[in-house]
Amino acid sequence: MTEHQTVLFVSSEGMGRGDEELGATLMATFLDTLSQFNGLLSHAIFVNAGAKLTVAGSPVLEQLRQLEQLGVKLLTCGTCLSYFNIKDELAVGSVSNMVAIIETLSKAERIIRP
């Protein structure tokens, strides 16, 4: 892990509050645009409903795969995956735990929350 890093922290399926369809569109566009900023992110953490973005059938799997190819480590909360009963459906990144999530956040120079 680099000493200075930027971490993306995703806690929902959409971006912003209000209309869910608009939020999903904004999240997809946001994640797609992040791939243009190669080297910006070191990690992306997915918790709560954000964990649903990393499983089979997610509308943003291609964007997340692009980020992973750029070297971004994708960490999804295992407790969250279990809560939603989707742990076996993880399609990108790896299952993580709160210790690893806190360690990653505590070393972050910046945290982006869409």
Secondary structure, 3 states (H helix, E strand, C coil): CCCCCEEEEECCCCCCCCCHHHHHHHHHHHHHHHCCCCCCCCEEEECHHHHHHHECCCCCHHHHHHHHHCCCEEEEEHHHHHHCCCHHHECCCEEECHHHHHHHHHCCCEEECC
